[in-house]
Amino acid sequence: MSFLRTVSEGEATGDVAVNYQKDIERVGYLPNYSRTFSLHPAAYQAWRGLIASIAKPMDPRRYEIATVGAARRLRSSYCSLAHGEILAEEHLEPSVVARIAEDPDHPPLDETEAQVFRFATKVADDATSVTEEDIAALRSAGLSDRDILDVALASAARCFFSKVLDATGTLADSVFNEMDPVLREALTVGRPIAQEI
């Protein structure tokens, strides 16, 4: 669901049909973001390639922590819910993820992960506010310069995707209504969840 008139699943041909099929295979249904990008399939394919190149070399837990930090600051319910769910299912207890979303200044993480979360949030909020001291703190927490760049890339890339979805009124998929209510409420930081697929 979005403000745009998108290509229906039954009308999809060419690259749009390919993108739809890949997303259905990946998540089990046709997500609303895929529908939005049906109007520009080449941009969507480029996005999939970019985000894969950023996420693949990163520690998966670190990538999700950075992504949730950025998505939450951007007030992107869609990305916050999607990546918060991954974080809760694969890396942290759901109650911990909810507390991270509710108290981002003091996330219940170890010091290195807390630094990553705060840095990703700062990049999403105002990258010009990042200082050399911020980078030094990340190094002191054990991150290499490549690690720091990876977190910046994850956060900056999330800005693109989240802003496109919110600018087009693309709502988080209705499947997120099935999440644990406490976690769902903590991660719904902007637009509401769609009521139907």
URVENWO-V195924 format. One record per pair of residues at least 24 apart in sequence whose ideal C-beta (glycine too) atoms are under 7 Angstrom apart, sorted by the first residue. I is the first residue (numbers start at 1). J is the second residue. D is the distance in whole Angstrom. If there is no record, write none. Layout:
# URVENWO-V195924
i:I j:J d:D
i:I j:J d:D
This chain:
# URVENWO-V195924
i:1 j:32 d:6
i:1 j:171 d:5
i:1 j:194 d:5
i:2 j:32 d:7
i:2 j:35 d:7
i:2 j:36 d:5
i:2 j:168 d:5
i:2 j:169 d:5
i:2 j:170 d:4
i:3 j:168 d:6
i:3 j:169 d:4
i:4 j:36 d:6
i:4 j:39 d:6
i:4 j:168 d:5
i:6 j:35 d:4
i:6 j:36 d:6
i:6 j:38 d:5
i:6 j:39 d:6
i:7 j:38 d:4
i:12 j:38 d:7
i:15 j:41 d:4
i:15 j:45 d:7
i:16 j:41 d:5
i:19 j:44 d:6
i:19 j:45 d:7
i:29 j:175 d:7
i:29 j:197 d:6
i:31 j:173 d:5
i:32 j:170 d:5
i:32 j:171 d:6
i:32 j:173 d:5
i:32 j:194 d:6
i:33 j:78 d:7
i:33 j:165 d:6
i:33 j:170 d:6
i:36 j:165 d:7
i:36 j:168 d:5
i:36 j:170 d:5
i:47 j:161 d:7
i:50 j:157 d:6
i:51 j:157 d:6
i:54 j:150 d:7
i:54 j:153 d:5
i:54 j:154 d:6
i:54 j:157 d:6
i:57 j:150 d:7
i:58 j:150 d:5
i:58 j:154 d:7
i:61 j:91 d:4
i:62 j:116 d:6
i:63 j:154 d:6
i:64 j:91 d:6
i:65 j:113 d:6
i:65 j:116 d:6
i:65 j:117 d:5
i:66 j:116 d:6
i:66 j:120 d:4
i:66 j:151 d:5
i:66 j:154 d:4
i:66 j:155 d:6
i:67 j:154 d:6
i:67 j:158 d:6
i:68 j:100 d:7
i:69 j:104 d:7
i:69 j:117 d:4
i:69 j:120 d:4
i:69 j:121 d:4
i:70 j:120 d:5
i:70 j:121 d:7
i:70 j:123 d:7
i:70 j:124 d:4
i:70 j:155 d:4
i:70 j:158 d:4
i:70 j:159 d:7
i:71 j:158 d:6
i:71 j:162 d:6
i:72 j:101 d:6
i:72 j:104 d:6
i:72 j:189 d:5
i:73 j:121 d:5
i:73 j:124 d:4
i:73 j:125 d:5
i:74 j:124 d:5
i:74 j:158 d:7
i:74 j:159 d:6
i:74 j:162 d:5
i:75 j:189 d:5
i:75 j:190 d:4
i:76 j:162 d:4
i:76 j:165 d:7
i:76 j:166 d:6
i:76 j:190 d:6
i:77 j:172 d:5
i:77 j:188 d:5
i:77 j:189 d:6
i:77 j:190 d:5
i:77 j:191 d:5
i:77 j:193 d:7
i:78 j:165 d:5
i:78 j:170 d:7
i:78 j:172 d:4
i:79 j:158 d:6
i:79 j:161 d:7
i:79 j:162 d:5
i:80 j:187 d:5
i:80 j:189 d:5
i:81 j:172 d:5
i:81 j:176 d:5
i:81 j:187 d:5
i:81 j:188 d:7
i:84 j:183 d:7
i:84 j:187 d:4
i:85 j:179 d:6
i:88 j:183 d:6
i:94 j:180 d:5
i:94 j:183 d:5
i:97 j:183 d:6
i:98 j:182 d:5
i:98 j:183 d:5
i:98 j:186 d:4
i:101 j:186 d:4
i:101 j:187 d:5
i:102 j:186 d:5
i:111 j:141 d:6
i:112 j:141 d:4
i:112 j:142 d:5
i:115 j:141 d:4
i:116 j:151 d:6
i:119 j:151 d:6
i:120 j:151 d:6
i:120 j:154 d:7
i:120 j:155 d:4
i:123 j:152 d:5
i:123 j:155 d:4
i:123 j:156 d:6
i:124 j:155 d:5
i:124 j:158 d:7
i:124 j:159 d:6
i:166 j:190 d:6
i:166 j:191 d:6
i:173 j:197 d:7
